[in-house]
Each structure stands twice: as structure tokens, then as C-alpha cells.
Amino acid sequence: MPPPSASRPGLYVHVPFCAQVCPYCDFSVLRGGEPARRRYVEHLLAEVPLAAADWSDPTPFDTVYFGGGTPSILPAAELVRVLETCRRHLPLVDEPWTCLEANPEDVTPESCAEWRGLGVRMLSLGVQSFDDAALRFLERAHDSGRARAAVETALAAGFATVSVDLIYGLPDQDEAAWRRQLEALVALAPDHVSCYQLTIHPRTRFGVAAARGKLRELPDERQAALFELTHRFLADAGWPAYEVSNFARGPEHRSRHNRKYWDHTPYLGLGPSAHSLAVATPTSARRFWNELRTPHWERRLAAGERPLEGEERLGPRELATEALMLGLRTAEGVDLDAFTQRYGFDLEASNAPLLVELQASGQLVLRDRRLVPALSGLAVADGLAAAFTLPG
Ligand code: SF4
């Protein structure tokens, strides 16, 4: 866990538009048309100097992440304008590690060439499934043929890292069906994979269907079996997990941006709902976030205001609690000595009986002075972290 000054900050740009709104999505997304998207970009450009005026860290940003929503919905020329404006107002290294989330239907040799020209190193594809019935259930715009073609096109375009997102734990999905998805995935050989369990959120169309008894989440024990299958299958195939939902063919393909969220490296978020973390000292930080809804965010910017919705101050205890929770979700685990040095809490001394118990149950391993979650621990990482106490 490096001290904050050892890592450069990351820049996140949120694009809230999607061609259609998926029935399981609980993000604040809009379909928007061409005029709405153009208006959004103008507001985003207006946000950059306001955010920069409040960002006192002179360390250059070394990652840029275009997330959403569906950033690939914007023309590359608009993304270039955003990047150029960021570069004018914020310190940015010459060639930041840049990631773009894209939906398969936006991936063509031409769009890939434009994105590479933009400096995109990681292209993250929202494939979700290689099975047509599953894609219909998830109401995605692409079919399995389009999904495969998008991965192949992206790989041929020469991005440093091509990532594929998949969703598992669909109602009635069994291990054999999910294994076929994983086999289809490894046959295409992307560099990075993110696998997420389907969660049914109340204020979504799936949530409404579930409340009416028309849809049921997969029972916990079957979810757990799919989780274990995912990790074992991908590790055996050459994509070991480096975080609870993320797998990479080698360390060079891990998301350099996302790890900043896991170790309290500062980050600045632009766009509706984007979060930021400014780190003053190793044990004091401020987290702040933008208006969630795009119309509110736009209204504040049109009035010349910074579109912040809220903020919180984080002291040593809050930061330590988060670091433990996030660290136990990663394959690297938690470095005990670095933890004590940064946050001032000796985890080992205050949790000695718990550590014995978790090691005996096989959920946790103590290796090279690090608390490393085993697969069964990773499956319940949040609960594992909650079992620890911080002294004082
Ligand atoms: S593409 Fe992603 S962000 Fe957009 S609606 Fe679907 S799940 Fe939500």
C-alpha cells in the first residue's frame, strides 16, 4: 500500500448515455439523442476549469478512464475535445493510460482506429454474454455473433489490453451453461475479463418484476457455486483473479486506473454522479461527488456553479476501514506493516484470535506479512473485513 504521493492521481470522465436502458441497470443513464449528447459535452467542457480550480494536487494524472453509461456512443472527436480541455486545465502526463468502455455494436475497425488515435490503451467491452437467449433476457442490443466479432475486431486493432465484461448468475443459469460462456470467452483470448454477478436492484425493471414475483435472483448457494467455478476456471485457463471480479492474463493487463480506488490514490471525477477523492495526508482525505442526475448537473453548470451534490471527510479510522475492505477484495491482500504505517492501526495485534480462526477455516492466508484472502474468503470478502476490529 504505497503512500498517496507515490502514486499519481487518476481522472474519470462519466458519459451518462446508453442506446437503451438495460432492465437491470441502476445507474442514472439516459438514452438522449444527438442534441442532448452535444449539450452534455459542452457542459462537461465547462466543468473542467471549475474542477481544476478546486484541485490543488500538482502531481500529474497518469490515467484517464471514460466510463458510463456508454462512452463509445460519443464521436471520437468529442472525446478528443474533452481530453484536450482536461490537458489545458489539469496536470496530465504526456501519454496517460487511457481506458474506454464500449458496447459491441459501436466496435468497428474504423472506431477502433479512432480510439487508438485518442490514446486508448484498454478497451473494455460490455459483452455480458455469448449466449443469444441470455442477451435477449438482458435486453442487450447485440447478439452473440456481434459480441464475438467485436472482441476479434478489438484484438486485431492492437490495443494494449482488450477487456470483456460478462454477467453471470442469471435466473436458472446452471454451472454447465456458465461454463460454456467461459469457454467461449477463453477461445477468444482477450487480455482482461470482468465477471459480475447479476444483482436485482429494487428501482429497476428487473426489480419491479421481482417484486411482482415474476423474477427471482439465483439462490445464494448457486451464486456461490458459479463464483467458485468462475475463479477456478479462469485461473486454470491463464486469467488469475487480481480482484474479486477482475481477471488478467498478466499484471501488465490489470486496470491501472481501478487500482487507485482500492488503495486511496487520489482521483478526480467529471460528469454526473462522478466521485472524487482528494488526499491531504496519508490519514486525511475528502471524498466529494457530483449531482447524480444529468439535468441537475447541467443546471448547476449553466449557472456557473461547481455541480457538487455532497462530500465527506475521511480520517484515519474511516480510511483504514475502507482500506481493509478493499484490500481483502484483491489477490494482493493487505500489507500488515504498510497498513500500520499509513493508518496507525495494528491489525494483527487487535485481531489475533480472529486471524487464527480465519486461517484455520482456510479463508485467509498470512503470507509475507500480508493478509491474503483464499478463494472462500474472497467469496465473502465484505463479511470478512467486517469481522475485524480496529483498536481504540
Ligand atoms: S449499457 Fe451499462 S450503463 Fe448502459 S443501461 Fe446497460 S447496464 Fe446500464
Boltz pocket constraint, residues with backbone or C-beta under 6 A from the ligand:
constraints:
  - pocket:
      binder: B
      contacts: [[A, 17], [A, 18], [A, 20], [A, 21], [A, 22], [A, 24], [A, 25], [A, 26], [A, 27], [A, 29], [A, 68], [A, 69], [A, 70], [A, 126]]
      max_distance: 6.0
